[in-house]
């Protein structure tokens, strides 16, 4: 639920927000004093005064019960009811006796007394025992109490009253003490709040200035001596800056190395082509010289391919795969079929259940293929692929990884021993995270393993037929599949390498918009239909 002023409030700076809150607190405090606290104090004072009047009437009522008469025992009644603020009278049906009169009570004429006497005689004819009244006479408030009592078998009413001078003095004292204490506590809390807020604003401004300077390319550091959440954010920001600097340095070194590596095959292709054009065969004959050109073209293709791989995976992971699943058995079978020719001496062991992973067929094919290519670089005798529900493990018997290398396995542009450009495993990480899985590398007893898994048991609905009503040109797809297979067979025989233009086992980028749309969907259709 959003309040109308919530967006406007969020646009203010923290200083403006805290000043606005303080203003609201002051307004609330004033309203509290004017309405709630004032009424509460008035009610308390009224109850206290009526209790005091009742206490002064008690000895008079007891004396009347014992048969004492104000006319004959006036000194006694005057003594037991004497009070500088209270006037007390006894009213009977025939007469009125003033037993004590306040020297400061107003008014001193008989008009107000006549009003009370009339109410007291009315009370003699009712069944009530007591009555509390607040009367106003000549702009002065009076607190009155009428108590009915029987003596000598005759009813009488004891009337006590006082003006509001005592009430006003008490009210002023209570309000002053309450206001002073409340205001003092409020300002103490306000000062503490301001100190706390500014202790937050200052490091936030430091962080903002630090980010601005980093954005401008300045070499600065961030010093915030705190151990709370702000200190943790500052520490993570420093760590992030350091990590980005490392990645940028690694990326620059990689580009420098790639640029250097590209010069050699380009120069070779250029010089050999010019020599053949002039009728000179640098490698003895035409066929051998052309083979050298093709070999260098293949080297050049592999290097460029690695650079394009990252852009390719961005397309794959951003494709609409919501609710789509892929048969991982089909993925593994296709990748293994294409990978057998890489190192024929390595045994590929598969232990695969027919399970489904969330995501597009093509993205999972790229992911498994990259891990497998990495395994081929280091494996000695075998590579094993195991697939279970929400789990895929690819292991090999190659040398174990250093512990510090495990932490940076999936970071881009960081190459391991025997690696190429440091992009392969970072692509795996992107695909896995996009489909809400996790990936980790680990050392095993025999060598190294990579594990893709999902811990969350609340999986999305396994909607394998999300696009079941889609229209596919199956014959065209089958023909494309046949050409795709045959191209790899030719590549495995060492001929026509590097001639494919569409997405195939050599992972070349898709070259047209129509093929970008068709290729993942065709693979995905295959993954969903085979269950």
RODO-2510 file (C-alpha; in nm, 4 decimals, decimal comma):
residues 531
     n   res          X          Y          Z
     1     x     0,0000     0,0000     0,0000
     2     x     0,1419     0,3380    -0,1030
     3     x     0,0505     0,6712     0,0507
     4     x    -0,0031     0,9744    -0,1781
     5     x     0,3029     1,1559    -0,0422
     6     x     0,5321     0,8510    -0,0382
     7     x     0,6942     0,9164    -0,3784
     8     x     0,7461     1,2852    -0,2964
     9     x     0,9030     1,1939     0,0361
    10     x     1,1468     0,9545    -0,1312
    11     x     1,2668     1,2324    -0,3618
    12     x     1,3956     1,4322    -0,0650
    13     x     1,7497     1,3999     0,0636
    14     x     1,8067     1,2233     0,3951
    15     x     1,8581     1,5583     0,5686
    16     x     1,5296     1,6897     0,4304
    17     x     1,3549     1,3683     0,5282
    18     x     1,4726     1,3866     0,8899
    19     x     1,3762     1,7564     0,9147
    20     x     1,0305     1,6712     0,7815
    21     x     0,9954     1,3956     1,0395
    22     x     1,1010     1,6326     1,3184
    23     x     0,8405     1,8864     1,2043
    24     x     0,5733     1,6172     1,2087
    25     x     0,6801     1,5138     1,5593
    26     x     0,6541     1,8740     1,6834
    27     x     0,3059     1,9128     1,5324
    28     x     0,1993     1,5854     1,6899
    29     x     0,3383     1,6965     2,0265
    30     x     0,1447     2,0253     2,0137
    31     x    -0,1785     1,8477     1,9248
    32     x    -0,1142     1,6056     2,2069
    33     x    -0,0793     1,8871     2,4618
    34     x    -0,3716     2,0908     2,3298
    35     x    -0,6283     1,8139     2,3171
    36     x    -0,5486     1,4865     2,4848
    37     x    -0,3225     1,5980     2,7712
    38     x    -0,5300     1,9085     2,8602
    39     x    -0,8554     1,7114     2,8831
    40     x    -0,6869     1,4359     3,0801
    41     x    -0,5486     1,6839     3,3357
    42     x    -0,8894     1,8573     3,3697
    43     x    -1,0623     1,5272     3,4393
    44     x    -0,7977     1,4321     3,6938
    45     x    -0,8251     1,7649     3,8764
    46     x    -1,2063     1,7477     3,8818
    47     x    -1,1959     1,4000     4,0345
    48     x    -0,9411     1,5131     4,2928
    49     x    -1,1530     1,8172     4,3947
    50     x    -1,4719     1,6137     4,4295
    51     x    -1,2823     1,3593     4,6411
    52     x    -1,1560     1,6465     4,8592
    53     x    -1,5106     1,7854     4,8990
    54     x    -1,6352     1,4420     4,9956
    55     x    -1,3570     1,4097     5,2552
    56     x    -1,4547     1,7455     5,4132
    57     x    -1,8231     1,6444     5,4233
    58     x    -1,7583     1,3131     5,5971
    59     x    -1,7032     1,4510     5,9556
    60     x    -2,0064     1,6832     5,9170
    61     x    -2,2254     1,3896     5,8100
    62     x    -2,0953     1,1799     6,1038
    63     x    -2,1748     1,4619     6,3476
    64     x    -2,5272     1,4924     6,2108
    65     x    -2,5735     1,1185     6,2452
    66     x    -2,4782     1,1511     6,6152
    67     x    -2,7550     1,4079     6,6644
    68     x    -2,5406     1,7203     6,6664
    69     x    -2,7116     2,0393     6,5435
    70     x    -2,5354     2,3225     6,3591
    71     x    -2,7408     2,5816     6,5475
    72     x    -2,6270     2,4534     6,8898
    73     x    -2,2878     2,3077     6,8001
    74     x    -2,1715     2,5626     6,5462
    75     x    -1,8166     2,5755     6,6814
    76     x    -1,7864     2,1974     6,6455
    77     x    -1,9098     2,2010     6,2872
    78     x    -1,6983     2,5026     6,2060
    79     x    -1,3920     2,3204     6,3405
    80     x    -1,4445     1,9868     6,1653
    81     x    -1,5264     2,1478     5,8273
    82     x    -1,2910     2,4446     5,8276
    83     x    -1,0965     2,4893     5,5040
    84     x    -0,9646     2,8024     5,3419
    85     x    -1,0947     2,6926     4,9989
    86     x    -1,4263     2,5246     5,0862
    87     x    -1,7623     2,6620     5,2046
    88     x    -1,9988     2,4125     5,3750
    89     x    -2,3681     2,4549     5,4613
    90     x    -2,6383     2,2263     5,5964
    91     x    -2,9807     2,2577     5,4314
    92     x    -3,3030     2,1327     5,5930
    93     x    -3,6590     2,1811     5,4735
    94     x    -3,7004     2,4824     5,7043
    95     x    -3,3641     2,6508     5,7370
    96     x    -3,0069     2,6873     5,6146
    97     x    -2,7040     2,6719     5,8468
    98     x    -2,3621     2,7909     5,7230
    99     x    -2,1182     2,5795     5,9227
   100     x    -1,7970     2,7108     5,7560
   101     x    -1,7191     2,9741     5,4945
   102     x    -1,4054     3,0082     5,2879
   103     x    -1,2499     3,3511     5,3346
   104     x    -1,1314     3,3530     4,9695
   105     x    -1,4325     3,1877     4,8117
   106     x    -1,6396     3,3890     4,5666
   107     x    -1,9080     3,5087     4,5497
   108     x    -1,9750     3,6219     4,9046
   109     x    -2,3357     3,7330     4,8420
   110     x    -2,6310     3,5023     4,8737
   111     x    -2,7221     3,4624     4,5066
   112     x    -2,5032     3,1611     4,4449
   113     x    -2,5931     3,0149     4,7870
   114     x    -2,9614     3,0539     4,7022
   115     x    -2,9102     2,8547     4,3842
   116     x    -2,7403     2,5723     4,5740
   117     x    -3,0042     2,5771     4,8494
   118     x    -3,2774     2,5389     4,5904
   119     x    -3,1004     2,2386     4,4359
   120     x    -3,0439     2,0900     4,7838
   121     x    -3,4160     2,1146     4,8769
   122     x    -3,5055     1,9567     4,5433
   123     x    -3,2703     1,6741     4,6382
   124     x    -3,4618     1,6227     4,9681
   125     x    -3,7563     1,5021     4,7607
   126     x    -3,5501     1,2536     4,5574
   127     x    -3,3837     0,9237     4,6396
   128     x    -3,0323     1,0229     4,5443
   129     x    -2,7609     1,0242     4,8097
   130     x    -2,5033     1,2564     4,6533
   131     x    -2,4467     1,4745     4,3506
   132     x    -2,1348     1,6334     4,1952
   133     x    -2,1829     1,9574     4,0024
   134     x    -1,9704     2,2065     3,8135
   135     x    -2,1492     2,5454     3,8013
   136     x    -2,0468     2,8724     3,6375
   137     x    -2,1388     3,1976     3,8090
   138     x    -2,0151     3,5383     3,6915
   139     x    -1,7454     3,3792     3,4704
   140     x    -1,6149     3,1697     3,7599
   141     x    -1,6374     2,7951     3,7768
   142     x    -1,7470     2,6278     4,1034
   143     x    -1,7103     2,2664     4,2058
   144     x    -2,0069     2,1614     4,4233
   145     x    -2,0992     1,8439     4,6086
   146     x    -2,4426     1,7748     4,7616
   147     x    -2,4729     1,4821     5,0050
   148     x    -2,8071     1,3718     5,1517
   149     x    -2,8118     1,2584     5,5196
   150     x    -3,0753     1,1687     5,7891
   151     x    -3,0542     1,2887     6,1521
   152     x    -3,3272     1,3042     6,4175
   153     x    -3,5529     1,1378     6,1605
   154     x    -3,5261     1,4435     5,9361
   155     x    -3,3494     1,4562     5,6013
   156     x    -3,0910     1,7236     5,5380
   157     x    -2,8383     1,7977     5,2680
   158     x    -2,4763     1,8860     5,3280
   159     x    -2,3564     2,1240     5,0567
   160     x    -1,9867     2,1975     4,9970
   161     x    -1,8428     2,4078     4,7198
   162     x    -1,5224     2,5832     4,6107
   163     x    -1,4217     2,8086     4,3254
   164     x    -1,1678     2,7168     4,0530
   165     x    -0,8670     2,9003     4,1970
   166     x    -0,7282     2,5800     4,3466
   167     x    -0,8069     2,3878     4,0261
   168     x    -0,6294     2,6450     3,8082
   169     x    -0,3233     2,6469     4,0332
   170     x    -0,3075     2,2678     4,0292
   171     x    -0,3657     2,2544     3,6542
   172     x    -0,0871     2,5054     3,5892
   173     x     0,1534     2,3121     3,8103
   174     x     0,0750     1,9793     3,6409
   175     x     0,0931     2,1228     3,2907
   176     x     0,4177     2,3034     3,3561
   177     x     0,5874     2,0011     3,5070
   178     x     0,4511     1,7703     3,2372
   179     x     0,5418     2,0049     2,9540
   180     x     0,8912     2,0690     3,0867
   181     x     0,9666     1,7012     3,1334
   182     x     0,8144     1,6051     2,7974
   183     x     0,9950     1,8800     2,6075
   184     x     1,3224     1,7951     2,7791
   185     x     1,2890     1,4251     2,6951
   186     x     1,1786     1,5109     2,3411
   187     x     1,4808     1,7294     2,2725
   188     x     1,7179     1,4777     2,4266
   189     x     1,5753     1,2075     2,2005
   190     x     1,5843     1,4515     1,9097
   191     x     1,9525     1,5250     1,9642
   192     x     2,0304     1,1545     1,9859
   193     x     1,8298     1,0936     1,6681
   194     x     2,0070     1,3757     1,4831
   195     x     2,3489     1,2490     1,5866
   196     x     2,2556     0,8992     1,4734
   197     x     2,1136     1,0211     1,1411
   198     x     2,4167     1,2342     1,0618
   199     x     2,6412     0,9431     1,1557
   200     x     2,4653     0,7567     0,8733
   201     x     2,4545     1,0434     0,6242
   202     x     2,8281     1,1168     0,6495
   203     x     2,9527     0,7680     0,5481
   204     x     2,6863     0,7527     0,2759
   205     x     2,8233     1,0776     0,1340
   206     x     3,1728     0,9262     0,1542
   207     x     3,0529     0,6234    -0,0402
   208     x     2,8859     0,8486    -0,2987
   209     x     3,2029     1,0558    -0,3424
   210     x     3,4092     0,7369    -0,3681
   211     x     3,1844     0,5960    -0,6432
   212     x     3,1972     0,9275    -0,8317
   213     x     3,5769     0,9355    -0,8201
   214     x     3,6041     0,5715    -0,9264
   215     x     3,3694     0,6465    -1,2170
   216     x     3,6016     0,9296    -1,3209
   217     x     3,8951     0,6892    -1,3195
   218     x     4,0686     0,8274    -1,0120
   219     x     4,2750     0,6031    -0,7865
   220     x     4,1142     0,6563    -0,4461
   221     x     4,0416     0,4487    -0,1396
   222     x     3,7464     0,4386     0,0975
   223     x     3,8001     0,4581     0,4752
   224     x     3,4904     0,3987     0,6896
   225     x     3,5625     0,2691     1,0378
   226     x     3,2296     0,0984     1,1071
   227     x     3,1288    -0,2600     1,1712
   228     x     2,7559    -0,2254     1,1026
   229     x     2,5704    -0,2677     0,7709
   230     x     2,7196     0,0536     0,6303
   231     x     3,0679    -0,0724     0,7120
   232     x     2,9839    -0,4020     0,5409
   233     x     2,8609    -0,2161     0,2309
   234     x     3,1806    -0,0103     0,2236
   235     x     3,3929    -0,3241     0,2568
   236     x     3,2016    -0,4988    -0,0215
   237     x     3,2374    -0,1878    -0,2379
   238     x     3,6130    -0,1861    -0,1868
   239     x     3,6226    -0,5571    -0,2676
   240     x     3,4118    -0,4984    -0,5792
   241     x     3,6412    -0,2180    -0,6959
   242     x     3,9471    -0,4363    -0,6452
   243     x     3,7833    -0,7273    -0,8279
   244     x     3,6762    -0,5094    -1,1203
   245     x     4,0284    -0,3712    -1,1446
   246     x     4,1668    -0,7264    -1,1562
   247     x     3,9182    -0,8297    -1,4232
   248     x     3,9893    -0,5183    -1,6269
   249     x     4,3612    -0,5860    -1,6079
   250     x     4,3077    -0,9506    -1,7038
   251     x     4,0832    -0,8418    -1,9909
   252     x     4,3422    -0,5950    -2,1186
   253     x     4,6144    -0,8616    -2,1013
   254     x     4,3879    -1,1065    -2,2811
   255     x     4,3125    -0,8579    -2,5610
   256     x     4,6831    -0,7788    -2,5891
   257     x     4,7677    -1,1498    -2,6126
   258     x     4,4897    -1,2158    -2,8619
   259     x     4,5995    -0,9224    -3,0767
   260     x     4,9529    -1,0596    -3,0742
   261     x     4,8306    -1,4112    -3,1573
   262     x     4,6137    -1,2883    -3,4444
   263     x     4,9057    -1,1191    -3,6186
   264     x     5,0879    -1,4456    -3,6957
   265     x     4,8092    -1,6339    -3,8804
   266     x     4,6986    -1,3161    -4,0603
   267     x     5,0546    -1,2477    -4,1763
   268     x     5,0988    -1,6103    -4,2840
   269     x     4,7715    -1,6165    -4,4789
   270     x     4,8541    -1,2862    -4,6473
   271     x     5,2104    -1,3788    -4,7443
   272     x     5,1182    -1,7298    -4,8692
   273     x     4,8229    -1,5945    -5,0684
   274     x     5,0399    -1,3289    -5,2346
   275     x     5,3083    -1,5901    -5,3146
   276     x     5,0552    -1,8287    -5,4723
   277     x     4,9086    -1,5376    -5,6711
   278     x     5,2608    -1,4708    -5,8054
   279     x     5,3009    -1,8406    -5,8938
   280     x     5,5352    -1,9179    -5,6044
   281     x     5,4583    -2,2083    -5,3705
   282     x     5,6297    -2,1417    -5,0334
   283     x     5,5599    -2,4949    -4,9074
   284     x     5,6864    -2,6785    -5,2116
   285     x     5,3632    -2,7296    -5,4068
   286     x     5,0197    -2,5727    -5,4382
   287     x     4,8323    -2,8223    -5,2217
   288     x     5,0764    -2,8018    -4,9296
   289     x     5,0845    -2,4220    -4,9445
   290     x     4,7034    -2,4065    -4,9458
   291     x     4,6967    -2,6473    -4,6476
   292     x     4,9135    -2,4002    -4,4556
   293     x     4,6674    -2,1207    -4,5400
   294     x     4,3752    -2,3377    -4,4259
   295     x     4,5524    -2,4324    -4,1014
   296     x     4,6182    -2,0689    -4,0165
   297     x     4,2626    -1,9760    -4,1123
   298     x     4,1402    -2,2434    -3,8696
   299     x     4,3630    -2,1024    -3,5937
   300     x     4,2293    -1,7560    -3,6664
   301     x     3,8728    -1,8886    -3,6635
   302     x     3,9201    -2,0533    -3,3214
   303     x     4,0529    -1,7348    -3,1668
   304     x     3,7736    -1,5163    -3,3047
   305     x     3,5210    -1,7812    -3,2088
   306     x     3,6186    -1,7546    -2,8402
   307     x     3,5656    -1,3780    -2,8475
   308     x     3,2200    -1,4171    -3,0042
   309     x     3,1219    -1,6903    -2,7614
   310     x     3,0393    -1,4470    -2,4824
   311     x     2,8072    -1,2404    -2,7044
   312     x     2,6422    -1,5610    -2,8207
   313     x     2,5650    -1,6761    -2,4698
   314     x     2,4091    -1,3361    -2,3893
   315     x     2,1509    -1,4099    -2,6601
   316     x     2,0877    -1,7594    -2,5298
   317     x     2,0332    -1,6686    -2,1655
   318     x     1,8136    -1,3706    -2,2563
   319     x     1,5782    -1,5846    -2,4695
   320     x     1,2266    -1,6356    -2,3376
   321     x     1,2625    -1,9709    -2,1599
   322     x     0,9928    -1,9193    -1,8982
   323     x     0,8231    -2,2540    -1,8313
   324     x     1,0342    -2,4351    -2,0973
   325     x     1,2300    -2,7483    -2,0070
   326     x     1,4943    -2,9512    -2,1869
   327     x     1,5626    -3,3244    -2,1922
   328     x     1,9196    -3,3425    -2,0638
   329     x     1,9656    -3,6919    -2,2066
   330     x     1,9279    -3,5484    -2,5584
   331     x     2,1720    -3,2690    -2,4742
   332     x     2,4396    -3,5078    -2,3472
   333     x     2,3969    -3,7480    -2,6401
   334     x     2,4406    -3,4698    -2,8964
   335     x     2,7421    -3,3137    -2,7222
   336     x     2,9120    -3,6510    -2,6770
   337     x     2,8515    -3,7400    -3,0427
   338     x     3,0200    -3,4190    -3,1568
   339     x     3,3039    -3,4378    -2,9030
   340     x     3,4282    -3,7920    -2,9681
   341     x     3,6640    -3,6753    -3,2411
   342     x     3,8426    -3,4188    -3,0212
   343     x     4,0565    -3,6738    -2,8351
   344     x     3,9641    -4,0280    -2,9454
   345     x     4,1956    -4,1787    -2,6865
   346     x     3,9826    -4,0395    -2,3999
   347     x     3,6968    -4,2702    -2,2907
   348     x     3,3607    -4,0927    -2,2577
   349     x     3,1473    -4,2612    -1,9893
   350     x     2,7812    -4,1594    -1,9633
   351     x     2,5394    -4,2395    -1,6809
   352     x     2,2368    -4,0364    -1,7799
   353     x     1,8762    -4,0530    -1,6652
   354     x     1,6030    -3,9017    -1,8788
   355     x     1,5412    -3,5903    -1,6719
   356     x     1,4404    -3,2362    -1,7600
   357     x     1,6145    -2,9110    -1,6682
   358     x     1,4511    -2,5687    -1,6898
   359     x     1,5812    -2,3682    -1,9854
   360     x     1,6374    -2,3837    -2,3620
   361     x     1,8029    -2,6808    -2,5315
   362     x     2,0646    -2,4659    -2,7014
   363     x     2,1768    -2,2883    -2,3846
   364     x     2,2246    -2,6191    -2,2014
   365     x     2,4103    -2,7616    -2,5033
   366     x     2,6537    -2,4692    -2,4926
   367     x     2,6962    -2,5152    -2,1165
   368     x     2,7711    -2,8915    -2,1305
   369     x     2,9909    -2,8467    -2,4352
   370     x     3,2084    -2,5863    -2,2633
   371     x     3,2609    -2,8013    -1,9533
   372     x     3,3422    -3,0997    -2,1752
   373     x     3,5947    -2,9001    -2,3803
   374     x     3,7593    -2,7905    -2,0567
   375     x     3,7718    -3,1533    -1,9396
   376     x     3,9348    -3,2675    -2,2674
   377     x     4,2278    -3,0306    -2,2012
   378     x     4,3200    -3,2011    -1,8753
   379     x     4,1772    -3,5571    -1,8789
   380     x     4,4243    -3,8469    -1,8872
   381     x     4,2125    -4,1529    -1,9666
   382     x     3,8401    -4,0835    -1,9129
   383     x     3,5619    -3,8286    -1,8776
   384     x     3,2391    -3,9266    -1,7009
   385     x     2,9028    -3,7536    -1,7407
   386     x     2,6348    -3,8289    -1,4805
   387     x     2,2826    -3,6808    -1,4900
   388     x     2,0202    -3,7169    -1,2196
   389     x     1,7165    -3,5114    -1,1176
   390     x     1,8339    -3,1501    -1,0721
   391     x     2,1980    -3,2594    -1,0886
   392     x     2,4623    -3,2897    -1,3627
   393     x     2,8238    -3,3899    -1,2852
   394     x     3,1104    -3,3987    -1,5370
   395     x     3,4313    -3,5451    -1,3917
   396     x     3,7713    -3,6490    -1,5281
   397     x     4,0969    -3,7986    -1,4044
   398     x     4,3109    -3,4964    -1,4802
   399     x     4,5362    -3,3135    -1,2328
   400     x     4,3687    -3,1548    -0,9316
   401     x     4,3147    -2,7804    -0,9154
   402     x     4,4875    -2,5500    -0,6649
   403     x     4,2475    -2,4329    -0,3942
   404     x     4,2902    -2,0654    -0,4872
   405     x     4,2034    -2,1513    -0,8484
   406     x     3,8671    -2,3041    -0,7451
   407     x     3,7459    -1,9690    -0,6111
   408     x     3,8041    -1,7932    -0,9462
   409     x     3,6972    -2,0718    -1,1833
   410     x     3,3911    -1,8969    -1,3184
   411     x     3,5246    -1,5414    -1,3369
   412     x     3,5726    -1,4073    -1,6919
   413     x     3,9137    -1,3484    -1,8539
   414     x     4,0994    -1,5582    -1,5960
   415     x     4,2810    -1,8454    -1,7660
   416     x     4,3929    -2,1645    -1,6017
   417     x     4,6952    -2,3664    -1,7029
   418     x     4,6343    -2,4943    -2,0559
   419     x     4,3291    -2,2699    -2,1038
   420     x     4,2534    -2,0405    -2,3965
   421     x     4,0949    -1,7046    -2,3244
   422     x     3,9301    -1,7502    -1,9853
   423     x     3,5710    -1,7241    -2,1136
   424     x     3,4475    -2,0829    -2,1284
   425     x     3,3568    -2,1421    -1,7637
   426     x     3,2238    -1,7888    -1,7180
   427     x     2,9767    -1,8682    -1,9978
   428     x     2,8759    -2,1820    -1,8058
   429     x     2,8149    -1,9735    -1,4954
   430     x     2,5928    -1,7284    -1,6854
   431     x     2,3784    -2,0023    -1,8382
   432     x     2,3376    -2,1836    -1,5066
   433     x     2,2433    -1,8695    -1,3124
   434     x     1,9984    -1,7581    -1,5824
   435     x     1,8092    -2,0869    -1,5400
   436     x     1,8206    -2,0608    -1,1556
   437     x     2,0732    -2,3390    -1,0979
   438     x     2,4155    -2,3374    -0,9322
   439     x     2,7557    -2,4584    -1,0499
   440     x     3,0765    -2,5372    -0,8654
   441     x     3,4116    -2,6992    -0,9314
   442     x     3,5774    -2,9403    -0,6908
   443     x     3,8652    -3,1810    -0,6557
   444     x     3,7844    -3,5532    -0,6306
   445     x     3,9874    -3,8613    -0,5443
   446     x     4,0599    -3,9270    -0,9128
   447     x     4,0817    -3,5718    -1,0428
   448     x     3,8368    -3,2855    -1,0960
   449     x     3,4566    -3,2562    -1,1242
   450     x     3,2085    -2,9857    -1,2178
   451     x     2,8613    -3,0040    -1,0647
   452     x     2,5449    -2,8243    -1,1818
   453     x     2,2635    -2,8543    -0,9308
   454     x     1,9550    -2,6921    -0,7797
   455     x     1,8908    -2,6755    -0,4052
   456     x     1,5457    -2,5164    -0,4170
   457     x     1,2750    -2,7824    -0,3970
   458     x     0,9975    -2,5405    -0,4974
   459     x     1,0584    -2,5670    -0,8671
   460     x     0,8666    -2,3940    -1,1389
   461     x     0,5916    -2,5952    -1,3142
   462     x     0,7426    -2,8471    -1,5529
   463     x     0,5601    -2,7149    -1,8593
   464     x     0,7163    -2,9244    -2,1307
   465     x     0,4439    -2,8362    -2,3806
   466     x     0,4423    -2,4592    -2,3409
   467     x     0,4865    -2,4147    -2,7158
   468     x     0,2988    -2,7311    -2,8146
   469     x     0,0786    -2,5407    -3,0607
   470     x     0,3754    -2,3964    -3,2479
   471     x     0,4017    -2,4731    -3,6188
   472     x     0,7310    -2,6339    -3,7251
   473     x     0,8605    -2,7226    -4,0709
   474     x     0,9729    -3,0692    -3,9655
   475     x     1,1033    -3,1690    -4,3039
   476     x     1,3156    -2,8540    -4,3258
   477     x     1,4420    -2,9124    -3,9715
   478     x     1,5277    -3,2755    -4,0507
   479     x     1,7224    -3,1671    -4,3561
   480     x     1,9084    -2,9087    -4,1512
   481     x     1,9803    -3,1750    -3,8894
   482     x     2,1166    -3,4082    -4,1553
   483     x     2,3465    -3,1366    -4,2930
   484     x     2,4496    -3,0529    -3,9369
   485     x     2,5516    -3,4173    -3,8703
   486     x     2,7290    -3,4612    -4,2031
   487     x     2,9279    -3,1394    -4,1573
   488     x     3,0703    -3,2746    -3,8332
   489     x     3,1541    -3,6046    -3,9889
   490     x     3,3453    -3,4213    -4,2627
   491     x     3,5161    -3,2119    -3,9969
   492     x     3,6137    -3,5251    -3,8076
   493     x     3,7756    -3,6613    -4,1231
   494     x     3,9855    -3,3457    -4,1467
   495     x     3,8176    -3,2059    -4,4574
   496     x     3,5998    -2,8982    -4,5166
   497     x     3,6746    -2,7642    -4,1678
   498     x     3,5508    -2,4134    -4,0950
   499     x     3,2975    -2,4084    -4,3870
   500     x     2,9779    -2,3987    -4,1737
   501     x     2,7992    -2,0703    -4,1319
   502     x     2,5092    -2,1773    -3,9104
   503     x     2,5163    -2,2833    -3,5491
   504     x     2,6688    -2,6292    -3,5245
   505     x     2,9081    -2,8356    -3,3209
   506     x     3,1919    -2,5898    -3,3886
   507     x     2,9887    -2,3219    -3,2071
   508     x     3,0039    -2,0562    -3,4776
   509     x     2,7718    -1,7592    -3,4219
   510     x     2,4249    -1,7681    -3,5805
   511     x     2,4344    -1,5478    -3,8882
   512     x     2,0735    -1,4392    -3,9486
   513     x     1,7744    -1,3298    -3,7460
   514     x     1,5601    -1,6126    -3,8793
   515     x     1,8216    -1,8708    -3,7818
   516     x     1,8560    -1,7120    -3,4363
   517     x     1,4860    -1,7615    -3,3824
   518     x     1,4662    -2,1071    -3,5358
   519     x     1,7734    -2,2825    -3,3979
   520     x     1,6936    -2,2779    -3,0246
   521     x     1,3253    -2,3546    -3,0828
   522     x     1,4039    -2,6515    -3,3078
   523     x     1,6441    -2,7962    -3,0523
   524     x     1,3995    -2,7256    -2,7751
   525     x     1,1186    -2,8995    -2,9655
   526     x     1,3354    -3,2035    -2,9832
   527     x     1,4078    -3,1875    -2,6097
   528     x     1,0382    -3,1680    -2,5218
   529     x     0,9083    -3,4298    -2,7609
   530     x     1,1340    -3,7093    -2,6466
   531     x     1,0241    -3,8242    -2,3043
***
